[in-house]
Amino acid sequence: MGNNKTKRRTAGRGGAMDPEFDSLTAALRQMHDSITNEPVPEDFLDLLDQIDAKFSASKKFS
C-alpha cells in the first residue's frame, strides 16, 4: 500500500508522476507566480519607509 509521500518522492526522482499531484503542483506554481508578480501595496511601502527612517535615526545616535 503506497502513500502520497512515496509518490511525491519518486516523481521527483524520475518516477511516474501522479496526475493529481502534477495538477496540484501546476496550480501551486501558478498561484505563486501570480502573487510574486503583484505590485507591493503602497501602505506596505510606506511602512517600510517608516521603519528605515527609525533605523537610520537610531544609528545616528549610536
C-alpha positions in Angstrom: 0.0 0.0 0.0 1.7 3.2 -1.2 1.2 6.6 0.3 1.3 10.1 -1.3 4.7 10.9 0.2 6.2 7.9 -1.7 4.5 9.0 -4.9 5.8 12.6 -4.5 9.4 11.4 -3.7 9.6 9.1 -6.6 8.1 11.6 -9.0 10.9 14.0 -8.3 13.5 11.3 -9.0 12.4 10.3 -12.5 9.5 8.1 -11.4 6.0 8.2 -12.9 4.2 11.4 -11.9 0.9 11.1 -10.2 -1.6 13.1 -12.4 -3.4 14.6 -9.4 -0.1 15.6 -7.8 1.0 17.1 -11.1 -2.1 19.3 -11.4 -1.7 20.4 -7.8 2.0 21.3 -8.4 1.0 23.3 -11.5 -1.8 25.1 -9.6 0.5 26.0 -6.7 3.2 27.2 -9.1 0.7 29.4 -11.0 -0.6 30.8 -7.7 2.9 31.6 -6.5 3.8 33.2 -9.8 0.7 35.4 -9.8 1.4 36.5 -6.2 5.0 37.3 -6.9 4.1 39.4 -9.9 1.7 41.6 -7.9 2.9 45.1 -7.1 3.8 45.8 -3.5 0.9 47.7 -1.8 1.6 51.4 -1.2 0.7 51.1 2.5 3.3 48.4 2.9 6.0 50.5 1.1 5.1 53.4 3.4 5.5 51.2 6.4 9.0 50.1 5.2 10.0 53.7 4.7 9.0 54.5 8.3 11.0 51.5 9.6 14.0 52.6 7.6 13.7 56.1 8.9 13.6 54.8 12.5 16.7 52.6 12.0 18.6 55.4 10.3 17.7 57.8 13.2 18.8 55.2 15.8 22.1 54.6 14.1 22.9 58.3 14.2 22.6 58.3 18.0 24.7 55.1 18.5 
